[in-house]
Amino acid sequence: MAESSAVDPNVSELEETIQELSAYRDRLRNDVLTLGQKLRLPKAKVEASIADHPELQRIEEILIQLQGQLA
């Protein structure tokens, strides 16, 4: 039975993981924005960097999967 719970997370585990990943995503976005501002890059270039950021893209994919499991 313990293996089953390790494979199938419960609702509270999914919610906690979603919250933690969302917080990490937001921190990472803010870090990129802050760095862009410090470097005085155009806002469009910073937004493009965020849109193309591979780690942010992967986090979004994982969040979509987790939210699907939660539903």
VMD Tcl script that draws the C-alpha trace (Angstrom):
set ca {
  {0.00 0.00 0.00}
  {2.82 2.43 0.73}
  {4.08 2.00 -2.84}
  {0.65 2.94 -4.20}
  {0.65 6.26 -2.34}
  {4.18 6.96 -3.60}
  {3.01 6.46 -7.18}
  {-0.36 8.20 -6.82}
  {0.01 11.43 -4.85}
  {-2.96 12.61 -2.85}
  {-4.73 15.91 -3.42}
  {-2.83 17.80 -0.72}
  {0.53 16.64 -2.12}
  {-0.49 17.77 -5.60}
  {-1.67 21.15 -4.32}
  {1.52 21.65 -2.33}
  {3.68 20.77 -5.33}
  {1.68 23.11 -7.58}
  {2.08 25.94 -5.06}
  {5.82 25.36 -4.72}
  {6.40 25.16 -8.47}
  {4.26 28.25 -9.06}
  {6.26 30.17 -6.45}
  {9.53 29.03 -8.06}
  {8.27 30.03 -11.52}
  {7.30 33.47 -10.21}
  {10.69 33.96 -8.53}
  {12.51 32.94 -11.69}
  {10.42 35.31 -13.81}
  {11.04 38.15 -11.36}
  {14.77 37.44 -11.39}
  {14.84 37.66 -15.19}
  {12.80 40.89 -15.12}
  {15.04 42.43 -12.47}
  {18.18 41.49 -14.37}
  {16.72 42.95 -17.56}
  {15.95 46.20 -15.77}
  {19.45 46.38 -14.29}
  {20.92 45.84 -17.74}
  {18.47 48.38 -19.17}
  {17.24 45.98 -21.81}
  {14.09 46.80 -23.75}
  {10.98 45.34 -22.13}
  {10.12 43.46 -25.34}
  {13.50 41.72 -25.28}
  {13.07 40.73 -21.62}
  {9.56 39.41 -22.32}
  {10.92 37.41 -25.27}
  {13.64 35.97 -23.02}
  {11.01 34.90 -20.51}
  {8.84 33.34 -23.23}
  {11.84 31.40 -24.61}
  {13.32 30.41 -21.25}
  {13.59 26.58 -21.32}
  {13.27 26.13 -17.56}
  {10.16 28.31 -17.40}
  {8.66 26.38 -20.32}
  {9.31 23.06 -18.57}
  {7.80 24.34 -15.32}
  {4.67 25.41 -17.21}
  {4.40 21.92 -18.78}
  {4.73 20.26 -15.38}
  {2.17 22.60 -13.81}
  {-0.32 21.76 -16.57}
  {0.23 18.02 -15.95}
  {-0.17 18.41 -12.20}
  {-3.31 20.50 -12.56}
  {-4.70 17.83 -14.90}
  {-4.05 15.17 -12.25}
  {-5.72 17.37 -9.68}
  {-8.87 17.81 -11.78}
}
mol new
graphics top color blue
foreach p $ca { graphics top sphere $p radius 0.5 }
foreach p [lrange $ca 0 end-1] q [lrange $ca 1 end] { graphics top cylinder $p $q radius 0.2 }
display resetview
